[in-house]
Amino acid sequence: MAIKVALAGATGYAGTELTRLLYCHPDIELVSLAAGRREGEKLVVINPQFHGLRYEAFIGLEDLLATEAELIFLALPHGHAMEIVPNLLAAGRRVIDLSADYRLQDVQTFAAWYGKEHCGSEALAQAVYGLPELQDVDWATVRLVANPGCYPTAILLGLAPFLQAGLVKTEGIIVDAKSGVSGAGRSPKLEMLYSEVNENVRAYGVGGVHRHLPEIEQEVSRWTGLDCTITFTPHLIPMTRGILATIYLTPNHTIGTADALQVLERFYQGCPFVHVLPPGSLPNTKAVFGSNHCQLGAVVDGRTGRLIVISVIDNLGKGAAGQAVQNMNLMCGWPEEMGLATPGLFP
């Protein structure tokens, strides 16, 4: 049976991708689109790719409660969702939040990394971290999903099989990751201009200051029961979409590449969106472009004994909008793949 949903924040890149996926989903009716500064404007004025579909005028965020929506997606800038989530939950709505507002369980950690006191912390106890492959919950009872960040999704999917099994050391973990420019959002920024990004690769958030670090370490500590500190260096590369994370791990005992791949295959058996590549084949971002899929590969460096895991996702797909729809499917008791079965676009 179809359900009615609303989306707040359809003008950003993640919100635009989510709008596209929701329009194409067979079992939902998209009843309202909300936007803070664009109230009253038409969707097609900002996103002309939706011409020919139902034209939607944006309502105000304060009007979300008046809609018929049973489930509401929030694709708002960090710090905005927490102002409205408690009221939505109190009104019986289910919420999937794509911002960081409900990812971190400690309000002091949130304030330290996002520079804002948490004003909706009463809802934190209800929040489920929405990385489905790594969650064991009764999805039918979930009222609030904190959709993970894009970098954490790629990195945690590569880390989890080895850390949860205790096969690698929790200290000395190094992650080198690269993202396309859409991960920086749609708001204009000098460093995102074409002439700044084109033919250029640069590191940013270097030295343990990237906002996704506490999210990654929180989840790793939840699995292992140990405090874990990760060296994480992200890079911006001149492409639109995609993340490639290279993860360096130290095994607790000698293993080979075949052993590592077998660990990944066993862990993700039955997971429709995570694919382990065979020996000699390594993931690339083009293979998952425009999809909700993650591809994983692993190689053991015979000289150093290091285990190298490579993970790729589309930052707007599995890293944002696709994962949000996957979470909705689970909450509604539908197959995970519903509306998401499309493979990557090529070329």
Phi and psi in degrees as a GROMACS rama.xvg file:
@    title "Ramachandran Plot"
@    xaxis  label "Phi"
@    yaxis  label "Psi"
@TYPE xy
-68.2841  146.401  ALA-2
-116.699  157.899  ILE-3
-94.5439  131.769  LYS-4
-129.909  156.99  VAL-5
-128.03  158.642  ALA-6
-134.461  126.677  LEU-7
-107.111  126.554  ALA-8
99.6381  39.861  GLY-9
-79.8001  -1.93924  ALA-10
-90.9209  -18.8347  THR-11
-78.5876  174.476  GLY-12
-64.3303  -46.7199  TYR-13
-65.3087  -40.6908  ALA-14
-66.1324  -36.7779  GLY-15
-64.352  -44.4182  THR-16
-64.114  -38.3764  GLU-17
-66.0309  -39.7906  LEU-18
-58.0633  -45.5406  THR-19
-59.6866  -46.0055  ARG-20
-66.5844  -38.8704  LEU-21
-69.9926  -37.7613  LEU-22
-59.7334  -32.9385  TYR-23
-93.9275  -4.97011  CYS-24
-74.6824  131.71  HIS-25
-72.9321  -17.9708  PRO-26
-121.586  22.1812  ASP-27
-131.353  154.759  ILE-28
-117.458  118.148  GLU-29
-83.0965  102.578  LEU-30
-91.4158  -25.5923  VAL-31
-152.567  145.648  SER-32
-119.655  130.547  LEU-33
-116.293  147.862  ALA-34
-151.543  138.808  ALA-35
-67.7567  -60.1911  GLY-36
-91.2655  -4.91151  ARG-37
-112.952  16.9555  ARG-38
-53.0786  133.048  GLU-39
90.7153  -18.6696  GLY-40
-78.584  159.808  GLU-41
-90.4139  143.903  LYS-42
-54.2918  -42.7111  LEU-43
-71.4094  -16.3788  VAL-44
-68.6069  -37.4562  VAL-45
-91.7779  -36.7808  ILE-46
-126.78  83.1905  ASN-47
-64.8706  -11.5844  PRO-48
-65.6304  -12.848  GLN-49
-92.9928  6.72422  PHE-50
-57.9662  139.824  HIS-51
94.695  -17.6752  GLY-52
-97.1088  -175.163  LEU-53
-66.7275  127.593  ARG-54
-77.2426  129.335  TYR-55
-117.896  130.71  GLU-56
-94.0412  136.72  ALA-57
-72.1472  134.016  PHE-58
-92.9065  168.93  ILE-59
-79.5961  157.053  GLY-60
-59.5431  -34.2859  LEU-61
-68.6789  -12.8902  GLU-62
-93.2795  -0.304365  ASP-63
-59.1895  -39.1367  LEU-64
-65.6397  -23.0762  LEU-65
-85.2216  -5.91883  ALA-66
-79.7098  169.123  THR-67
-84.2759  -0.492863  GLU-68
-61.0786  134.646  ALA-69
-90.1862  -28.7198  GLU-70
-132.24  135.558  LEU-71
-124.969  128.288  ILE-72
-93.6855  135.69  PHE-73
-117.898  112.637  LEU-74
-116.186  57.0084  ALA-75
-101.901  161.898  LEU-76
-59.9955  153.389  PRO-77
-54.4098  138.366  HIS-78
96.1216  -7.59367  GLY-79
-99.7448  -37.1761  HIS-80
-61.2689  -39.6321  ALA-81
-63.7003  -18.0791  MET-82
-76.779  -21.1841  GLU-83
-120.292  -17.879  ILE-84
-58.3463  -46.6642  VAL-85
-56.1093  -39.5152  PRO-86
-69.3934  -37.6359  ASN-87
-63.8215  -44.2731  LEU-88
-65.1665  -40.6864  LEU-89
-63.4523  -27.6524  ALA-90
-86.0202  4.45167  ALA-91
86.6473  9.37979  GLY-92
-84.2271  150.535  ARG-93
-98.1095  145.668  ARG-94
-132.017  136.968  VAL-95
-120.553  114.341  ILE-96
-104.355  121.311  ASP-97
-88.6968  -3.5807  LEU-98
-88.4016  -176.855  SER-99
-87.262  1.41557  ALA-100
-59.5507  -30.0092  ASP-101
-122.032  16.7833  TYR-102
-80.2165  -38.1079  ARG-103
-93.7554  125.81  LEU-104
-79.09  -16.5315  GLN-105
-102.971  120.254  ASP-106
-68.4098  -29.6556  VAL-107
-69.1721  -38.0533  GLN-108
-63.1885  -42.1693  THR-109
-60.142  -47.2002  PHE-110
-62.2253  -38.9692  ALA-111
-66.5576  -37.6741  ALA-112
-93.4563  -24.9457  TRP-113
-113.594  -1.26545  TYR-114
67.6714  26.3344  GLY-115
-149.047  135.34  LYS-116
-67.7759  141.911  GLU-117
-81.3241  118.812  HIS-118
-100.691  0.632225  CYS-119
-126.18  35.3208  GLY-120
-68.7692  -16.6048  SER-121
-64.0076  -18.6608  GLU-122
-91.1503  -8.71935  ALA-123
-58.3821  -37.1437  LEU-124
-63.1959  -23.1802  ALA-125
-88.8229  -12.9224  GLN-126
-74.7038  130.998  ALA-127
-109.632  127.449  VAL-128
-69.7077  116.02  TYR-129
-88.5852  57.1006  GLY-130
-107.313  89.7977  LEU-131
-55.2792  -37.6315  PRO-132
-65.1536  -19.1803  GLU-133
-116.503  14.4443  LEU-134
-117.992  137.233  GLN-135
-120.891  84.2842  ASP-136
-133.183  163.733  VAL-137
-84.6153  95.3727  ASP-138
-61.6675  -26.3122  TRP-139
-64.6057  -22.2945  ALA-140
-97.2102  -4.2288  THR-141
-74.6643  130.401  VAL-142
-106.039  -27.3561  ARG-143
-138.535  123.611  LEU-144
-111.557  129.036  VAL-145
-94.2952  100.745  ALA-146
-67.2564  127.809  ASN-147
-64.0674  161.652  PRO-148
-71.923  165.266  GLY-149
-70.2106  -50.253  CYS-150
-59.9009  -47.8078  TYR-151
-57.0191  -37.6075  PRO-152
-60.1214  -51.7057  THR-153
-61.8633  -42.5186  ALA-154
-73.8362  -45.6915  ILE-155
-65.2742  -35.772  LEU-156
-65.0666  -31.681  LEU-157
-78.628  -32.3187  GLY-158
-80.3192  -40.8707  LEU-159
-53.6748  -47.5654  ALA-160
-58.38  -34.8372  PRO-161
-85.4247  -39.5051  PHE-162
-72.1669  -41.4276  LEU-163
-66.2089  -28.6123  GLN-164
-88.2341  -3.05319  ALA-165
68.3196  27.7833  GLY-166
-87.8082  -15.1758  LEU-167
-131.601  160.377  VAL-168
-73.7854  144.471  LYS-169
-83.3222  -13.0394  THR-170
-100.138  155.7  GLU-171
76.9318  18.5316  GLY-172
-76.6485  129.189  ILE-173
-122.279  132.486  ILE-174
-125.429  122.666  VAL-175
-111.716  117.72  ASP-176
-129.608  151.093  ALA-177
-132.362  136.743  LYS-178
-130.418  148.707  SER-179
-72.0218  165.987  GLY-180
-72.7422  -17.8825  VAL-181
-65.1834  -19.5575  SER-182
-65.3193  -16.8813  GLY-183
-86.5478  -1.62979  ALA-184
88.8741  179.121  GLY-185
-98.978  -12.6282  ARG-186
-66.0648  139.269  SER-187
-66.2885  134.717  PRO-188
-141.793  142.332  LYS-189
-56.9121  -44.8589  LEU-190
-71.9816  -7.41567  GLU-191
-99.7845  -0.581495  MET-192
-59.9112  149.423  LEU-193
-53.8809  -45.0922  TYR-194
-70.3466  -18.1622  SER-195
-83.2527  -35.3331  GLU-196
-92.2181  -38.6376  VAL-197
-60.326  137.111  ASN-198
54.7232  38.2385  GLU-199
-145.974  139.839  ASN-200
-128.853  131.194  VAL-201
-142.254  146.583  ARG-202
-83.965  152.765  ALA-203
-150.599  167.055  TYR-204
57.0349  35.8725  GLY-205
-82.8793  144.115  VAL-206
91.7819  29.2078  GLY-207
75.6129  32.4176  GLY-208
-117.246  2.36598  VAL-209
-74.4135  137.85  HIS-210
-62.232  -21.1689  ARG-211
-79.79  -11.921  HIS-212
-59.7536  -50.472  LEU-213
-63.2855  -28.9912  PRO-214
-66.5583  -45.3829  GLU-215
-63.7783  -48.0112  ILE-216
-67.5796  -33.5039  GLU-217
-59.4654  -46.8977  GLN-218
-70.8076  -38.8088  GLU-219
-62.5163  -42.9877  VAL-220
-65.3386  -32.8557  SER-221
-64.5038  -37.6639  ARG-222
-73.7025  -42.9851  TRP-223
-93.2359  -20.4552  THR-224
74.7604  10.8724  GLY-225
-122.896  148.2  LEU-226
-68.5336  132.551  ASP-227
-131.972  128.578  CYS-228
-113.655  125.072  THR-229
-114.188  137.466  ILE-230
-87.4239  115.304  THR-231
-128.258  120.221  PHE-232
-124.076  110.291  THR-233
-89.0462  155.405  PRO-234
-134.726  146.836  HIS-235
-99.7005  129.597  LEU-236
-123.859  154.514  ILE-237
-79.6959  66.6755  PRO-238
-141.556  163.539  MET-239
-77.6559  -50.9349  THR-240
-131.559  152.041  ARG-241
123.691  148.294  GLY-242
-134.064  135.33  ILE-243
-123.865  121.705  LEU-244
-114.194  126.975  ALA-245
-107.145  120.255  THR-246
-114.562  126.799  ILE-247
-107.898  122.054  TYR-248
-127.142  152.041  LEU-249
-109.87  111.624  THR-250
-64.5661  151.118  PRO-251
-76.1608  -19.7415  ASN-252
-149.861  166.86  HIS-253
-64.7986  125.665  THR-254
-134.384  163.539  ILE-255
-111.92  173.971  GLY-256
-59.0055  -42.9518  THR-257
-61.6528  -38.5858  ALA-258
-62.8757  -44.6451  ASP-259
-63.1516  -43.1518  ALA-260
-65.0505  -35.4105  LEU-261
-65.2737  -37.7094  GLN-262
-61.0292  -46.036  VAL-263
-63.0643  -44.1505  LEU-264
-63.7785  -41.7821  GLU-265
-65.3765  -42.6496  ARG-266
-64.4646  -39.9504  PHE-267
-101.689  15.962  TYR-268
-59.8509  127.971  GLN-269
86.9792  -1.94388  GLY-270
-90.694  112.997  CYS-271
-70.1248  -16.6263  PRO-272
-110.204  -0.967368  PHE-273
-114.298  124.72  VAL-274
-125.972  127.467  HIS-275
-97.0057  122.525  VAL-276
-81.4792  151.359  LEU-277
-72.6304  166.787  PRO-278
-54.0777  138.867  PRO-279
86.6781  -5.17065  GLY-280
-119.173  129.583  SER-281
-119.204  148.274  LEU-282
-66.8299  150.106  PRO-283
-139.029  151.251  ASN-284
-66.616  -29.6404  THR-285
-61.9168  -28.508  LYS-286
-68.6464  -21.6274  ALA-287
-115.024  4.94875  VAL-288
-55.1845  126.486  PHE-289
76.4202  14.3846  GLY-290
-127.709  175.126  SER-291
-100.892  18.5339  ASN-292
-93.0253  153.361  HIS-293
-122.688  133.819  CYS-294
-113.941  138.018  GLN-295
-123.597  143.859  LEU-296
-138.903  161.623  GLY-297
-148.862  143.755  ALA-298
-142.384  137.575  VAL-299
-99.0009  124.945  VAL-300
-76.4681  109.686  ASP-301
-65.0231  -23.9753  GLY-302
-76.7678  -43.1523  ARG-303
-101.336  -16.1546  THR-304
78.7788  0.544624  GLY-305
-69.3894  142.014  ARG-306
-96.4048  124.835  LEU-307
-112.913  118.911  ILE-308
-111.584  132.923  VAL-309
-118.038  129.9  ILE-310
-127.538  134.164  SER-311
-128.921  140.77  VAL-312
-143.238  166.801  ILE-313
-87.7929  121.981  ASP-314
-63.7889  -25.1458  ASN-315
-91.8224  -13.6711  LEU-316
-93.4169  -97.7955  GLY-317
-60.6448  -22.6226  LYS-318
-85.9173  -2.11957  GLY-319
-161.097  -92.8783  ALA-320
-67.3257  -43.0841  ALA-321
-61.6859  -43.1439  GLY-322
-65.2219  -35.1164  GLN-323
-62.3167  -41.6802  ALA-324
-68.5707  -38.7642  VAL-325
-58.0723  -43.4218  GLN-326
-63.8845  -41.3466  ASN-327
-59.7533  -44.2395  MET-328
-57.3495  -43.3169  ASN-329
-66.8125  -41.0291  LEU-330
-62.6754  -32.0003  MET-331
-92.2716  -1.45351  CYS-332
78.2506  20.1135  GLY-333
-96.2965  163.785  TRP-334
-58.8728  140.408  PRO-335
-55.1652  -34.3385  GLU-336
-80.0134  -7.36493  GLU-337
-57.6984  122.779  MET-338
76.5896  4.38431  GLY-339
-131.798  11.3234  LEU-340
-75.5148  -3.75201  ALA-341
-64.0356  129.477  THR-342
-74.207  175.987  PRO-343
-62.0452  150.973  GLY-344
-83.2427  134.994  LEU-345
-148.715  135.753  PHE-346
